Amino acid sequence: MLQWQARSNPLAWWWGSLTLVSAANILVWFMLYREFYPSVAGSVGGGSDIGLMFLLCAAYVFGCAFRSVLPRADVQRICLFDTWLSSVFVGRTVATIAEVCFAAQWAIILHQLGKMTGAETAVNIALVIVPVIIIAECFSWYAVVTTNFLYNAIENSLWAVTFSLAGIALCRLMPEFQGVVRWALMSGIVGIACFLAFLVTVDVPMYLSRWRAGHEEGNRLLGFLEGLHDVSTRWVVTHDIAHWKGELTWMFLYFSAAVWSSLALCALYAMEGYLTRYLA
């Protein structure tokens, strides 16, 4: 029997791509840390703020790298490697921490830019981002524990709401800047628009379709305590591309483009001293 890592297996190419991208992302984080942290931390009052931003970014970059090396599909309980690190409980815990940190990055940068420009809309939106994502994570955990895809759809709908608000904040901030910063904000708006399009047309409909299919087939949902035990003790190793088909696209985009945005937020925050030069 051929090893699943054989070049003929598209799943091996997918996993290899995830691993390679994650390694590059970690390298970029260290490069940013080396470039920005000593200079910004050396300024008066700058050490703790930039240190927090780098810590939040590290949680997301390294958390996504962990999930790339040991991918799994939570509700289905499938994974590539037979290890307790592939358990849904471990993976979902890592994902929750990483995603809340990512949301905190957005909240910090919007608050920073809002205060810098006097844009109260951006400041107010910054205040609601983390609470909404924490609620989304609760829905995610309930979906994973009970195997009910409907709550995955609700979770991702809340992500869509959050990034719609972030997009509104960036639109409000864009006229306040000029030059390269305005272009950076425009790029962020385009990226958010693409992310929202993916959520609305692919991700949320996929989870709703799975929920309807399970409902029609009469699949039994797990109780909460039963599900908690299940996510901690059961993982099914599969190298069949058919089992992973619904996960390939969103995982690759999530562990690449989303991580790049986290790195970009970190770099933007570190360059606060330069941003004022581009105020309109």
Long-range contacts (C-beta under 8 A, 24 or more apart in sequence): 4-80, 4-239, 9-239, 9-241, 10-241, 11-80, 11-239, 11-240, 11-241, 11-244, 14-244, 14-248, 14-252, 15-71, 15-80, 17-252, 18-68, 18-69, 18-71, 18-251, 18-252, 18-255, 19-68, 19-69, 21-68, 21-252, 21-255, 21-256, 21-259, 22-64, 22-65, 22-68, 22-69, 22-255, 22-259, 23-65, 25-61, 25-64, 25-65, 25-256, 25-259, 25-260, 25-263, 26-61, 26-62, 26-65, 28-263, 29-54, 29-57, 29-58, 29-61, 29-62, 29-263, 29-266, 32-57, 32-263, 32-266, 32-267, 32-270, 36-267, 36-270, 36-271, 37-270, 40-270, 40-272, 43-273, 49-269, 50-269, 50-270, 52-108, 53-105, 53-108, 53-265, 53-266, 53-269, 53-270, 54-266, 55-101, 56-101, 56-102, 56-104, 56-105, 56-108, 56-266, 57-101, 57-105, 57-262, 57-263, 57-265, 57-266, 59-97, 59-98, 59-101, 60-98, 60-99, 60-101, 60-102, 60-105, 60-259, 60-262, 61-259, 61-262, 61-263, 63-94, 63-95, 63-97, 63-98, 63-101, 64-98, 64-254, 64-255, 64-258, 64-259, 65-255, 66-91, 66-94, 67-91, 67-94, 67-95, 67-98, 67-255, 68-251, 68-255, 71-247, 71-251, 72-235, 73-243, 73-244, 73-246, 73-247, 74-143, 74-144, 74-231, 75-143, 75-144, 75-147, 75-148, 75-149, 75-152, 75-210, 76-236, 76-243, 77-230, 77-231, 77-234, 77-235, 77-236, 78-235, 78-236, 78-237, 78-238, 78-243, 78-244, 79-235, 79-236, 79-237, 79-238, 80-237, 80-238, 80-239, 81-237, 82-235, 82-237, 86-235, 86-237, 87-231, 87-232, 87-233, 87-234, 87-235, 88-144, 88-231, 88-232, 88-234, 88-235, 89-228, 89-231, 89-232, 92-140, 92-141, 92-144, 92-231, 95-140, 96-137, 96-140, 96-141, 99-133, 99-137, 100-130, 100-133, 100-134, 100-137, 102-258, 102-262, 103-129, 103-130, 103-132, 103-133, 103-134, 103-162, 104-129, 104-130, 105-262, 105-265, 105-266, 105-269, 106-166, 106-265, 108-269, 109-265, 109-268, 109-269, 110-166, 110-169, 110-173, 112-269, 112-272, 113-173, 113-176, 113-275, 114-169, 114-173, 116-272, 116-275, 116-276, 116-279, 117-173, 117-176, 117-177, 117-279, 119-169, 119-172, 119-173, 119-176, 121-168, 121-169, 121-172, 122-169, 122-170, 122-172, 122-173, 125-165, 125-166, 125-168, 125-169, 126-169, 128-165, 129-162, 129-165, 129-166, 132-158, 132-161, 132-162, 133-158, 133-159, 133-162, 136-162, 142-224, 144-227, 144-231, 145-222, 145-224, 145-227, 145-228, 145-230, 145-231, 146-221, 146-222, 146-223, 146-224, 146-227, 147-214, 147-219, 147-221, 147-222, 147-227, 148-211, 148-221, 149-207, 149-208, 149-210, 149-211, 149-214, 150-207, 150-208, 150-211, 152-207, 152-210, 152-211, 153-204, 153-207, 153-208, 153-211, 156-199, 156-203, 156-204, 156-207, 157-199, 157-204, 159-199, 160-196, 160-199, 160-200, 160-204, 163-192, 163-195, 163-196, 163-199, 164-192, 164-196, 166-192, 167-192, 167-193, 167-196, 175-280, 176-279, 176-280, 177-275, 177-278, 177-279, 177-280, 178-278, 178-279, 178-280, 179-278, 180-278, 181-275, 181-278, 182-278, 182-280, 184-264, 184-268, 188-261, 188-264, 191-257, 191-261, 195-258, 198-250, 198-253, 202-249, 202-250, 203-250, 206-246, 210-246
